[in-house]
Amino acid sequence: MDRRKFVRTAGVGATVGAAAALAAPAIAQGMPEIRWRLTSSFPKSLDTLYGGAELFCRRVGEITDGKFRITPFAAGEIVPGLQVLDAVQNGTVEIGQTAAYYYIGKDITFTFDTAVPFGLNSRQHVAWWMHGGGRQLMDEFYKDYGVIGHLMGGTGAQMGGWYRKEIKTVEDLKGLKFRVGGFAGQILSRLGVVPQQIAGGEIYPALEKGTIDAAEWVGPYDDEKLGFNKVAPYYYYPGWWEGTGMGTAYVNARSWAALPPIYQKAIEVSANEVTLWMMAKYDAGNPAALRRLVAGGTRLSPFPQPVLEACFNAAMELYAEISAKNPKFKKVYDQWRPFRIDQALWSRVAEGTFDNFIGRMSSAGKL
């Protein structure tokens, strides 16, 4: 062996190795230690919704090698479930996990971040958010509230809820005290429903005591955990008010601006992972949960077509009225509506046709 060549090679290797050994700690040492708190709108009993908050916090920590740690808190541990946005705005916490349509009392435009009745499904919503201008429109809207909004989580199409009595006609809706989230309450009130906004963990006792006559939440996987089938026998579908139910992570704008860019990216990447993870978890868990519910005596039924059409017509009328009065809503709606039209057309050609055919084969016992 050429001793001089060996020494030269070894020297180069030692130098590279030493540089690598020095570089890694130097990078790690340059990352600040940051501790945040996340408050959620959801109870710990829901391993989908609150589980998404836990996954998000864990991923942010892993991506940043433990330098940026976010601790999740369930609804009620710091603030009630419907006060997440306020807690983020005023700096009580740096970040919150919620559904944007809980805050339509501030401005109806919040509904676009979660679901618009008779609107987009989950895939279509993500397409609108990422490639249809949705994020840019909502970023502009959120500036007035001092928060940054990130898409985080999604339920897929939801169920129409649990009822103490059958819904056979539009007349059966009159006087119904119905726990229903977001925009749907304003639509249903035109048909005589008395909408109630109640956080997830408080729905069961209200339904059990008869304070309300009906309640919707998400779908079989969560509804079974919350026990609604024990106090209301009739289970209707579809939840036309939520062809999807997308979650939102709100970050205090000042706290966001103070983060290093790599930590901002960790939040975005982790929120996107939660969206994919949550939708997949619901799709995987809902079928078996629905079978158990029906086997246990739940009476599963579709809403009658006249009921759906009456609700649809009321929704279209309301959108036109709000657009005439609320310029913020109109700005988003005027961009969102043609996107929905195009998506409906595409679904009729491909996704919808395929899904309907597979459904017919399933009902015929051929799968």
C-alpha positions as CSV (number, residue, x, y, z in Angstrom):
1,M,0.0,0.0,0.0
2,D,1.2,3.5,-0.8
3,R,1.6,5.0,2.6
4,R,1.5,8.6,1.3
5,K,-1.8,7.9,-0.5
6,F,-3.3,6.3,2.6
7,V,-2.4,9.3,4.7
8,R,-3.8,11.7,2.2
9,T,-7.1,9.7,1.9
10,A,-7.4,9.3,5.6
11,G,-6.9,13.0,6.1
12,V,-9.6,13.9,3.7
13,G,-12.0,11.3,5.3
14,A,-11.2,12.6,8.8
15,T,-11.8,16.2,7.7
16,V,-15.2,15.3,6.2
17,G,-16.2,13.2,9.2
18,A,-15.2,16.0,11.6
19,A,-17.1,18.6,9.6
20,A,-20.2,16.4,9.6
21,A,-19.9,15.8,13.4
22,L,-19.6,19.5,14.0
23,A,-22.3,20.5,11.6
24,A,-25.1,18.5,13.0
25,P,-24.8,19.8,16.5
26,A,-24.3,23.4,15.2
27,I,-27.6,23.2,13.2
28,A,-29.5,21.7,16.2
29,Q,-28.1,24.3,18.5
30,G,-29.2,27.1,16.2
31,M,-32.9,26.0,16.5
32,P,-34.7,27.8,19.3
33,E,-36.6,26.0,22.0
34,I,-40.3,26.9,21.6
35,R,-43.2,25.7,23.6
36,W,-46.8,26.3,22.5
37,R,-50.2,25.2,23.7
38,L,-53.0,24.0,21.4
39,T,-56.6,24.1,22.5
40,S,-59.1,21.9,20.8
41,S,-62.9,22.1,20.2
42,F,-63.2,18.4,20.7
43,P,-63.2,15.9,23.7
44,K,-60.5,13.3,24.3
45,S,-63.0,10.5,23.7
46,L,-62.9,11.1,20.0
47,D,-59.7,9.5,18.7
48,T,-60.4,10.9,15.3
49,L,-60.9,14.6,15.9
50,Y,-58.9,15.1,19.1
51,G,-56.6,12.3,17.9
52,G,-55.8,14.6,15.0
53,A,-54.6,17.3,17.4
54,E,-52.4,14.7,19.2
55,L,-50.9,13.5,15.9
56,F,-50.3,17.1,14.8
57,C,-48.4,18.0,18.0
58,R,-46.4,14.8,17.8
59,R,-45.4,15.4,14.2
60,V,-44.3,19.0,14.8
61,G,-42.0,17.8,17.6
62,E,-40.5,15.0,15.5
63,I,-39.9,17.2,12.5
64,T,-38.1,19.8,14.6
65,D,-36.1,17.2,16.7
66,G,-38.0,18.2,19.8
67,K,-37.1,21.9,19.6
68,F,-40.7,23.0,18.8
69,R,-43.2,21.4,21.2
70,I,-46.9,21.9,21.1
71,T,-49.0,20.5,23.9
72,P,-52.7,19.7,23.1
73,F,-55.6,20.4,25.4
74,A,-59.1,19.0,24.9
75,A,-62.3,21.2,25.0
76,G,-62.9,22.6,28.4
77,E,-59.4,22.2,29.7
78,I,-58.3,25.8,28.8
79,V,-61.4,27.2,27.2
80,P,-64.8,25.8,26.1
81,G,-64.9,24.0,22.7
82,L,-66.7,26.9,21.0
83,Q,-64.2,29.5,22.2
84,V,-61.1,28.3,20.4
85,L,-60.9,31.1,17.9
86,D,-61.2,33.7,20.6
87,A,-58.5,32.1,22.7
88,V,-56.1,32.2,19.7
89,Q,-57.0,35.7,18.8
90,N,-56.4,37.1,22.3
91,G,-53.2,35.1,22.8
92,T,-54.5,32.8,25.5
93,V,-53.0,30.0,23.4
94,E,-50.9,30.2,20.3
95,I,-52.8,27.7,18.2
96,G,-56.2,26.0,18.2
97,Q,-57.9,23.1,16.5
98,T,-61.6,23.7,15.6
99,A,-64.2,23.8,12.9
100,A,-64.4,27.3,11.3
101,Y,-68.2,27.3,11.0
102,Y,-68.6,27.4,14.7
103,Y,-67.9,31.1,14.3
104,I,-70.4,32.2,11.7
105,G,-72.0,34.4,14.4
106,K,-69.0,36.7,13.8
107,D,-69.3,36.4,10.0
108,I,-71.1,33.9,7.9
109,T,-68.0,33.7,5.6
110,F,-66.3,31.4,8.2
111,T,-68.5,28.6,6.8
112,F,-66.4,28.2,3.6
113,D,-63.4,26.8,5.6
114,T,-65.5,23.9,7.0
115,A,-68.5,23.2,4.7
116,V,-71.1,24.9,2.7
117,P,-74.5,23.1,2.6
118,F,-75.1,21.3,-0.7
119,G,-71.5,22.2,-1.5
120,L,-68.2,20.4,-2.1
121,N,-67.2,16.9,-1.0
122,S,-63.8,16.3,0.7
123,R,-61.7,15.9,-2.4
124,Q,-63.3,18.8,-4.0
125,H,-62.8,21.0,-1.0
126,V,-59.1,20.2,-0.8
127,A,-58.9,20.9,-4.6
128,W,-60.6,24.3,-4.0
129,W,-58.3,25.1,-1.0
130,M,-55.0,24.1,-2.7
131,H,-55.6,24.9,-6.4
132,G,-58.9,26.8,-6.7
133,G,-57.9,30.0,-4.9
134,G,-59.6,29.0,-1.6
135,R,-56.6,29.5,0.6
136,Q,-55.8,32.9,-0.8
137,L,-59.4,34.1,-0.3
138,M,-59.5,32.8,3.3
139,D,-56.1,34.2,4.2
140,E,-57.4,37.6,3.2
141,F,-60.5,37.1,5.3
142,Y,-58.6,36.0,8.4
143,K,-56.4,39.1,8.4
144,D,-59.2,40.9,10.2
145,Y,-59.2,38.4,13.0
146,G,-55.4,38.3,13.6
147,V,-55.1,34.5,12.8
148,I,-53.5,32.3,10.2
149,G,-55.8,29.4,9.1
150,H,-54.5,26.0,8.0
151,L,-56.6,23.2,6.7
152,M,-56.3,20.4,9.3
153,G,-58.5,17.3,9.2
154,G,-61.6,16.2,7.5
155,T,-64.5,13.9,8.1
156,G,-65.8,13.1,4.6
157,A,-69.5,13.3,3.9
158,Q,-71.5,13.3,7.2
159,M,-74.7,11.7,8.4
160,G,-78.0,13.6,8.8
161,G,-78.2,13.0,12.5
162,W,-80.3,11.2,15.2
163,Y,-84.0,11.9,15.8
164,R,-86.5,10.9,18.4
165,K,-89.3,10.8,15.8
166,E,-89.5,9.9,12.1
167,I,-89.0,12.6,9.5
168,K,-91.5,11.8,6.7
169,T,-92.4,15.3,5.4
170,V,-91.2,18.8,5.6
171,E,-94.0,19.4,8.1
172,D,-92.2,17.1,10.5
173,L,-89.3,19.6,10.8
174,K,-91.5,22.3,12.3
175,G,-90.7,23.0,15.9
176,L,-87.9,20.5,16.0
177,K,-85.2,21.4,18.4
178,F,-82.1,20.3,16.5
179,R,-78.5,20.4,17.5
180,V,-76.9,21.3,14.1
181,G,-73.6,23.0,13.5
182,G,-72.8,26.0,11.3
183,F,-74.8,27.3,8.4
184,A,-77.3,24.5,8.3
185,G,-79.2,26.0,11.2
186,Q,-80.0,29.2,9.3
187,I,-81.3,27.1,6.4
188,L,-83.4,24.7,8.6
189,S,-84.9,27.6,10.6
190,R,-86.7,28.7,7.4
191,L,-88.4,25.3,7.5
192,G,-89.5,25.7,11.1
193,V,-86.5,24.0,12.8
194,V,-85.2,25.5,16.1
195,P,-81.4,25.1,15.7
196,Q,-79.2,24.6,18.7
197,Q,-75.4,25.1,18.7
198,I,-73.9,22.8,21.3
199,A,-70.3,21.6,21.6
200,G,-69.7,17.9,21.0
201,G,-69.2,16.8,24.6
202,E,-72.5,18.3,25.6
203,I,-74.8,16.8,23.0
204,Y,-75.6,13.5,24.6
205,P,-76.9,14.8,27.9
206,A,-79.0,17.4,26.0
207,L,-80.5,14.7,23.8
208,E,-81.0,12.3,26.8
209,K,-82.8,14.9,28.9
210,G,-85.0,16.0,26.0
211,T,-83.6,19.5,25.9
212,I,-83.2,18.9,22.2
213,D,-85.2,16.6,19.9
214,A,-82.5,15.7,17.4
215,A,-78.7,16.0,17.0
216,E,-76.1,15.6,14.3
217,W,-72.4,15.2,14.9
218,V,-70.3,13.4,12.2
219,G,-71.0,9.8,11.3
220,P,-71.1,6.2,12.6
221,Y,-67.6,6.0,14.0
222,D,-67.9,9.0,16.3
223,D,-71.6,8.8,16.8
224,E,-71.4,5.3,18.2
225,K,-68.7,6.5,20.7
226,L,-70.9,9.3,21.8
227,G,-73.8,6.9,22.3
228,F,-76.5,8.8,20.5
229,N,-78.2,5.5,19.4
230,K,-79.1,4.9,23.1
231,V,-81.4,8.0,23.2
232,A,-82.6,8.5,19.6
233,P,-83.6,5.6,17.4
234,Y,-83.9,7.2,13.9
235,Y,-80.7,7.8,12.0
236,Y,-80.9,9.8,8.7
237,Y,-78.7,10.5,5.8
238,P,-77.1,12.3,4.1
239,G,-75.9,15.3,6.1
240,W,-76.5,17.6,3.2
241,W,-75.1,20.5,5.2
242,E,-71.7,18.8,5.2
243,G,-70.7,17.0,2.0
244,T,-67.4,17.3,3.8
245,G,-66.5,18.6,7.3
246,M,-63.0,20.1,7.1
247,G,-61.1,21.1,10.2
248,T,-59.0,24.2,10.7
249,A,-56.0,25.0,12.8
250,Y,-55.9,28.7,13.8
251,V,-52.5,30.2,14.6
252,N,-52.2,33.6,16.3
253,A,-50.8,35.9,13.6
254,R,-48.1,37.4,15.8
255,S,-47.0,34.1,17.1
256,W,-46.8,32.8,13.5
257,A,-44.7,35.7,12.3
258,A,-42.2,35.1,15.2
259,L,-41.6,31.5,14.2
260,P,-38.5,30.5,12.2
261,P,-39.6,29.5,8.6
262,I,-38.7,25.9,9.3
263,Y,-41.1,25.8,12.2
264,Q,-43.8,27.3,10.0
265,K,-43.2,24.6,7.5
266,A,-43.4,22.0,10.2
267,I,-46.9,23.2,11.1
268,E,-48.1,23.2,7.4
269,V,-46.7,19.7,6.7
270,S,-48.1,18.3,10.0
271,A,-51.6,19.8,9.3
272,N,-51.6,18.3,5.8
273,E,-50.8,14.9,7.3
274,V,-53.6,15.2,9.8
275,T,-56.0,15.9,6.9
276,L,-55.0,12.8,5.1
277,W,-54.9,10.6,8.2
278,M,-58.3,11.7,9.5
279,M,-60.2,11.3,6.3
280,A,-58.7,7.8,5.9
281,K,-59.5,6.9,9.6
282,Y,-63.2,7.8,9.1
283,D,-63.4,5.9,5.9
284,A,-61.9,2.8,7.5
285,G,-64.0,3.0,10.7
286,N,-67.4,4.1,9.5
287,P,-68.6,0.9,7.8
288,A,-68.1,-1.5,10.8
289,A,-69.6,1.1,13.1
290,L,-72.7,1.5,11.0
291,R,-73.2,-2.3,10.9
292,R,-73.0,-2.4,14.7
293,L,-75.5,0.4,15.1
294,V,-78.0,-1.1,12.7
295,A,-77.6,-4.6,14.4
296,G,-78.3,-2.9,17.7
297,G,-81.6,-1.5,16.6
298,T,-80.9,1.8,14.9
299,R,-83.4,2.6,12.2
300,L,-81.4,3.8,9.3
301,S,-83.2,5.9,6.6
302,P,-82.5,8.4,3.8
303,F,-84.2,11.8,4.1
304,P,-87.3,11.8,1.8
305,Q,-86.6,13.5,-1.5
306,P,-89.1,16.3,-0.9
307,V,-87.3,17.2,2.4
308,L,-84.0,17.4,0.6
309,E,-85.4,19.5,-2.2
310,A,-87.0,21.9,0.3
311,C,-83.7,22.3,2.1
312,F,-81.8,22.8,-1.1
313,N,-84.2,25.5,-2.3
314,A,-84.0,27.3,1.1
315,A,-80.2,27.2,0.9
316,M,-80.0,28.7,-2.6
317,E,-82.4,31.5,-1.5
318,L,-80.3,32.2,1.6
319,Y,-77.0,32.4,-0.3
320,A,-78.5,35.0,-2.7
321,E,-79.7,37.1,0.2
322,I,-76.5,36.9,2.1
323,S,-74.5,37.8,-1.0
324,A,-76.6,40.9,-1.4
325,K,-75.7,42.1,2.1
326,N,-72.3,40.7,3.0
327,P,-69.4,41.7,0.6
328,K,-67.0,39.3,2.2
329,F,-69.2,36.4,1.8
330,K,-70.0,37.4,-1.8
331,K,-66.4,37.7,-2.7
332,V,-65.7,34.1,-1.7
333,Y,-69.0,32.7,-2.9
334,D,-68.7,34.2,-6.4
335,Q,-65.4,32.4,-6.8
336,W,-66.5,29.2,-5.0
337,R,-69.8,28.7,-6.8
338,P,-68.4,28.2,-10.4
339,F,-65.8,25.9,-8.9
340,R,-68.6,23.8,-7.4
341,I,-70.4,23.7,-10.7
342,D,-67.3,22.4,-12.5
343,Q,-66.7,19.8,-9.8
344,A,-70.3,18.6,-10.0
345,L,-70.0,18.2,-13.8
346,W,-66.7,16.3,-13.5
347,S,-68.2,14.0,-10.7
348,R,-71.2,13.2,-13.0
349,V,-68.8,12.0,-15.7
350,A,-66.3,10.0,-13.6
351,E,-66.4,9.7,-9.8
352,G,-70.1,9.8,-9.4
353,T,-70.8,7.3,-12.2
354,F,-68.2,4.9,-10.9
355,D,-69.4,5.1,-7.3
356,N,-73.1,4.7,-8.3
357,F,-72.3,1.6,-10.3
358,I,-70.3,0.0,-7.5
359,G,-73.2,0.8,-5.2
360,R,-75.6,-1.0,-7.4
361,M,-73.3,-4.0,-7.6
362,S,-73.0,-4.0,-3.8
363,S,-76.8,-3.9,-3.3
364,A,-77.2,-6.8,-5.8
365,G,-74.7,-8.8,-3.7
366,K,-72.2,-9.1,-6.5
367,L,-69.1,-7.6,-4.8
